[in-house]
Amino acid sequence: MYNKHFECDEKEDFDEIIEKICRSTCRKIVLIMNEWDLVFRDISCDTESRRDYLIFLILLIKDNPNIVLTFMTGILPIKNERLSPSIKGIFDEFSMTSNSYLYEYVGFTNDDVEE
């Protein structure tokens, strides 16, 4: 049974909230992030903001016992060495353009994809 009256405070940090959710639900978290790379594609974001965002992602996901799976979509490869060497070993990357077995699930056909 889980606590249906879960509450968090905006003053709590993200790790505390995640831990509270896990304790309250007795379950681990599957984190889904759509367009994880928007910060890198948005010209209004400066270099420091991008660096801070990557640090946040690394601290949130890497070695977090409460997150069992992270699914992130985006057009930039997250393993890009220029982004951060700290990302090594965290992710398995699947490309929709090079893995033909994914085409039927993501809605791409050979005609849709140009290398």
VOPAGU-2260 file (C-alpha; in pm, 1 decimal, decimal comma):
REM VOPAGU-2260
SITE   aa  ch    i         X         Y         Z
SITE  MET   A    0       0,0       0,0       0,0
SITE  TYR   A    1     123,5     349,2     -69,4
SITE  ASN   A    2      54,4     692,0      72,7
SITE  LYS   A    3    -212,6     852,1    -145,7
SITE  HIS   A    4    -153,9    1187,5      20,3
SITE  PHE   A    5     205,3    1232,8     -87,7
SITE  GLU   A    6     324,1    1591,4     -70,2
SITE  CYS   A    7     653,4    1756,4    -143,3
SITE  ASP   A    8     783,2    2100,9     -72,3
SITE  GLU   A    9     941,0    2323,7    -336,3
SITE  LYS   A   10    1225,9    2384,0     -90,6
SITE  GLU   A   11    1322,1    2016,4     -98,7
SITE  ASP   A   12    1591,6    1918,1    -342,0
SITE  PHE   A   13    1519,9    1677,4    -624,8
SITE  ASP   A   14    1689,9    1379,8    -458,7
SITE  GLU   A   15    1477,8    1422,1    -146,5
SITE  ILE   A   16    1159,7    1434,2    -352,8
SITE  ILE   A   17    1257,2    1122,8    -549,2
SITE  GLU   A   18    1336,3     937,1    -229,1
SITE  LYS   A   19    1003,0    1044,0     -79,2
SITE  ILE   A   20     817,9     922,1    -387,7
SITE  CYS   A   21     991,0     583,9    -367,8
SITE  ARG   A   22     918,2     547,1       2,9
SITE  SER   A   23     558,1     658,0     -43,7
SITE  THR   A   24     483,9     426,7    -337,8
SITE  CYS   A   25     718,4     139,6    -247,9
SITE  ARG   A   26     835,8     152,3    -609,8
SITE  LYS   A   27    1135,4     268,6    -807,5
SITE  ILE   A   28    1112,8     542,3   -1069,3
SITE  VAL   A   29    1119,0     522,5   -1448,5
SITE  LEU   A   30    1231,5     864,8   -1565,9
SITE  ILE   A   31    1110,5     976,4   -1909,7
SITE  MET   A   32    1257,2    1290,7   -2063,7
SITE  ASN   A   33    1140,9    1411,9   -2402,2
SITE  GLU   A   34    1388,4    1626,0   -2598,4
SITE  TRP   A   35    1661,3    1606,0   -2335,3
SITE  ASP   A   36    1887,6    1806,0   -2567,6
SITE  LEU   A   37    1666,6    2113,5   -2609,6
SITE  VAL   A   38    1903,9    2317,3   -2391,5
SITE  PHE   A   39    2182,0    2250,8   -2642,5
SITE  ARG   A   40    1971,2    2341,0   -2942,9
SITE  ASP   A   41    1818,8    2657,3   -2795,1
SITE  ILE   A   42    2034,5    2955,6   -2891,9
SITE  SER   A   43    1911,8    3153,7   -2590,3
SITE  CYS   A   44    2087,2    2910,7   -2351,5
SITE  ASP   A   45    2443,2    3005,3   -2268,3
SITE  THR   A   46    2737,9    2772,6   -2210,1
SITE  GLU   A   47    2708,5    2791,2   -1832,3
SITE  SER   A   48    2338,7    2694,9   -1841,9
SITE  ARG   A   49    2421,0    2397,4   -2061,4
SITE  ARG   A   50    2699,9    2286,9   -1829,0
SITE  ASP   A   51    2474,2    2322,5   -1523,5
SITE  TYR   A   52    2201,6    2120,8   -1696,1
SITE  LEU   A   53    2444,6    1837,4   -1775,7
SITE  ILE   A   54    2570,6    1834,9   -1418,1
SITE  PHE   A   55    2209,5    1818,3   -1299,1
SITE  LEU   A   56    2136,2    1521,7   -1528,3
SITE  ILE   A   57    2448,7    1336,9   -1420,1
SITE  LEU   A   58    2378,4    1391,0   -1049,3
SITE  LEU   A   59    2014,5    1293,1   -1094,6
SITE  ILE   A   60    2068,9     974,8   -1293,7
SITE  LYS   A   61    2416,2     835,0   -1226,0
SITE  ASP   A   62    2424,6     578,1    -945,7
SITE  ASN   A   63    2076,8     676,0    -823,8
SITE  PRO   A   64    1929,7     364,4    -660,3
SITE  ASN   A   65    1576,5     504,2    -687,0
SITE  ILE   A   66    1578,9     538,3   -1066,9
SITE  VAL   A   67    1565,1     201,4   -1241,5
SITE  LEU   A   68    1532,7     324,2   -1598,7
SITE  THR   A   69    1583,7     651,4   -1780,6
SITE  PHE   A   70    1436,6     693,3   -2127,9
SITE  MET   A   71    1544,6    1010,2   -2304,0
SITE  THR   A   72    1456,9    1130,9   -2651,2
SITE  GLY   A   73    1648,2    1387,1   -2851,2
SITE  ILE   A   74    1836,9    1441,0   -3172,2
SITE  LEU   A   75    2183,3    1490,3   -3021,9
SITE  PRO   A   76    2371,9    1181,0   -2908,4
SITE  ILE   A   77    2410,9    1198,1   -2531,1
SITE  LYS   A   78    2740,8    1012,8   -2545,2
SITE  ASN   A   79    2896,5    1306,4   -2727,0
SITE  GLU   A   80    3237,5    1351,4   -2562,7
SITE  ARG   A   81    3219,9    1727,4   -2607,2
SITE  LEU   A   82    2915,5    1741,7   -2383,1
SITE  SER   A   83    3067,0    1574,9   -2078,8
SITE  PRO   A   84    3314,2    1294,7   -2013,9
SITE  SER   A   85    3119,2    1220,5   -1690,7
SITE  ILE   A   86    2840,9    1066,8   -1899,0
SITE  LYS   A   87    3055,9     768,0   -1997,4
SITE  GLY   A   88    2908,1     440,1   -1880,8
SITE  ILE   A   89    2567,0     578,4   -1786,9
SITE  PHE   A   90    2375,4     530,7   -2110,8
SITE  ASP   A   91    2315,7     279,6   -2384,5
SITE  GLU   A   92    2233,8     473,8   -2696,2
SITE  PHE   A   93    1988,7     358,3   -2961,2
SITE  SER   A   94    1968,8     546,0   -3287,7
SITE  MET   A   95    1648,8     546,4   -3487,9
SITE  THR   A   96    1847,1     596,4   -3807,2
SITE  SER   A   97    2089,8     307,9   -3768,8
SITE  ASN   A   98    1875,5      42,0   -3601,5
SITE  SER   A   99    1630,4     -84,9   -3859,2
SITE  TYR   A  100    1449,8    -295,3   -3598,5
SITE  LEU   A  101    1330,4      29,1   -3434,0
SITE  TYR   A  102    1169,9     172,3   -3747,4
SITE  GLU   A  103     837,8      -2,2   -3700,5
SITE  TYR   A  104     810,7     123,3   -3340,1
SITE  VAL   A  105     909,1     487,1   -3391,8
SITE  GLY   A  106     721,3     543,7   -3713,5
SITE  PHE   A  107    1019,1     582,9   -3945,9
SITE  THR   A  108    1061,2     400,1   -4273,5
SITE  ASN   A  109    1368,4     383,2   -4496,5
SITE  ASP   A  110    1213,6     657,1   -4710,9
SITE  ASP   A  111    1169,6     881,8   -4404,6
SITE  VAL   A  112    1532,3     859,3   -4296,3
SITE  GLU   A  113    1815,5    1020,9   -4487,2
SITE  GLU   A  114    2170,0     963,6   -4369,3
